[in-house]
Amino acid sequence: MMFRVGVNLIERQDFSEVNDHEDGFGIGASIGYRKHFPLKKGQILAAFNTDVWNEWIDWENNISPIDETSGTTYTLVLQPWLETGYFTGVNKSSLQYGLTAGFGREINVITDGREVAQGWILSLLLHFQYIFKPH
């Protein structure tokens, strides 16, 4: 079982099909299941996670001095995704670091303001984690 909290920095550039430009930030938490498989000095990771994010997205359309529109939208986002990667330890401590890749879906559950992008997502993440081991 896995639980984490985090910050999501958003820079969609021109990937949004809804607005010309979107950027912002979010805070949220994840719950999921992770399985580690030993490989040499580290571990392969297979995981399923579900994130919930509170996001504030600044958007702009028709970026020109004459007919520009802009604003901020709040969204509550549900983000189920699959993740795989490789972790290794720091010496013999419980501190680990790893690189993971993920694939999932971003679903805007609540939207207050103009519609903003949602859809399929890919992620590449650098992790630092501490493993709590029962005595």
Beta strands, then each sheet from edge to edge (+ up, - down):
strand 1: 2-13
strand 2: 21-39
strand 3: 42-61
strand 4: 69-89
strand 5: 95-112
strand 6: 119-130
sheet 1: 1+ 2- 3+ 4- 5+ 6-
end
